[in-house]
């Protein structure tokens, strides 16, 4: 998802398209979906800009894991 966002693979809609692709994979694997809560959107955009500028994805990956995954299906 982050790769697609940063590389700007499309003329428009890179964040939306990358998120949809990531969610397809997440759903197929029973891992929920990625959605950025409205209350966290500003922080997400700051971290995304930092990632765009540095290519260091550790902070934004942790942010997504901690704040943006919803509906995880736990088996067992």
Order of alpha helices (4+ residues) and beta strands (2+ residues): alpha-alpha-beta-alpha-alpha-beta
